[in-house]
Amino acid sequence: MRFRLKFSGLLLVVLFIIFFLADRALSISLEGRVNEYTLGNGMKVLLLKRHQSPTFSLYIRFRVGAVDENLGMTGTAHLLEHMLFKGTKTLGTKNYLEEEKILNRIDSVAMALDAERDKGEKADKDFLKYLEKIIRELTEEHRKWVIKDEIELIYSQNGGVGFNAMTSVDTTTYLINLPSNRLELWARIESDRILNPVLREFYSERDVVMEERRRSYDSQPERKLSEHFLGAAFLAHPYGRPIIGWASDIQHLNKQATEKFFRAFYSPANTVLAIVGDLNPEETISLIKKYFERIPPQALHPPLRTKEPEQPGERRVQVIADANPRLIMGFHKPNPPHADDAVCDIIEGLLSYGRTSRFYKRLVEEEKIAVEISAYNGYPGERYPNLFAVFATPRHPHTAEELEKAIYREIDRLQNEPISEQELKKVKNLIQTDFLRKLNSNSKLAYWLSYGQSLFGNWQHFTERLASYEKVSAEDVRRVAQKYFIPRNRTVATLVKSSESP
């Protein structure tokens, strides 16, 4: 969980006063205002009444992400997120009984096509062409039964905005903002998406994701660098895998296996509903029970047992591309609620919050060795032990190697020079200001409530985390930097311009 802010000086003071006065009462009274329920099937519901406008934000967060995929199935969580926009047995179809017949035929031919392609050089090329022709014909026939984007259209016609979803390594979230008199519409649609999803257009959407990977990952040097960096940093733990999936896995994702993944992880006990806005808690929970308690309970999937072994030495990765140099480094560290994680948040602030931060002042302004540089605690997720990462771009003619050495000098300062109480207090104030700003939005509150409850079983996580910063001392900063920011615990990835590679 990150709290970032990018302004300073007088503007910072003014905004701090504005947000502090506007939101302090909210933050203090939040604990007594969140209504928490557990449905009979194990689903968690969080309601927060705010009457600023006749609207509310609705988040459904599932505790499932890329970290939960098996080898050979990377990208399943992301593709499944795409699939749940395709509709149900009653939404997105003109006649599901007729449509289902075509879908079954498509599945059979697609499985045969995948099996033949798996033969590689031994595949029967004429048979492949025949199967591809049949798939095209069936896909065209299927289109006449589909109502494209019907769920999105219904929401839009009823005042919905921000209809979206996001898949991370840790969770998958579906969200929408609606007028407060459209709660039942939302409950009917979303409970139906969980109860009766239809993974229509599965194989064409799989091709869409493959193209997304080629366009946004394989052809983007910086994303490719991040992907290889994580792959080197995590040898055993699935945090080293890309959310979108490896290309060889995506092209073989199976509809039946994806449906099985859905049933395993989209269970009520793995689900958090967070609704923030103009609502009556008693009426809202009654309606929620009506629609969501009909989803049958099921056992939770067994927890992930794989742990990343302690790193025995520095790891280095080079990615050669026709692009300007780039540098990523990361250090293994604990995840929340470990106390050292909160210290790493403070260190992130010290190094890269705004123009008065150490990285910016020293490496961007004074030495002019970096174009941009930022620290990030908790990469790539927070359910499991993660990384404290630094992302940096050298300023020409300086090299990534020069910038790397400069970063080590700043880390050495953290390890050996006690920070002042004034600098420490400034960073804590920046974090609190940013936190208060986020509290002024229904959507952000729904985000953080569902985040804390889903990942840590505690919606108060973000307020407790804020309080934990006050306990961080200058000595804690020095101790944590000495403990984790050491060479053998380090992974470094550099983007090398192709014309400069040997």
RAWO-V116542 format. One record per run of one state. SS is the DSSP state (2 for helix, 1 for strand, 0 for the rest). FROM is the first residue (numbers start at 1). TO is the last residue. If there is no record, write none. Layout:
ss = {SS SS}
from = {FROM FROM}
to = {TO TO}
This chain:
ss = {0 2 1 0 1 0 1 0 2 0 2 0 1 0 1 0 2 0 2 0 2 0 1 0 2 0 1 0 1 2 0 1 0 2 0 2 0 2 0 2 0 2 0 2 1 0 2 0 1 0 1 0 2 0 2 0 1 0 1 0 2 0 2 0 2 0 2 0 2 0 2 1 2 0}
from = {1 9 34 39 44 50 55 63 66 69 76 84 88 89 93 94 96 118 120 123 125 144 146 147 150 158 161 168 172 180 196 197 198 202 219 221 234 238 241 247 251 255 266 268 271 278 281 293 315 322 326 334 339 353 358 367 370 380 386 395 400 417 421 439 442 457 461 470 474 485 487 490 498 501}
to = {8 33 38 43 49 54 62 65 68 75 83 87 88 92 93 95 117 119 122 124 143 145 146 149 157 160 167 171 179 195 196 197 201 218 220 233 237 240 246 250 254 265 267 270 277 280 292 314 321 325 333 338 352 357 366 369 379 385 394 399 416 420 438 441 456 460 469 473 484 486 489 497 500 502}
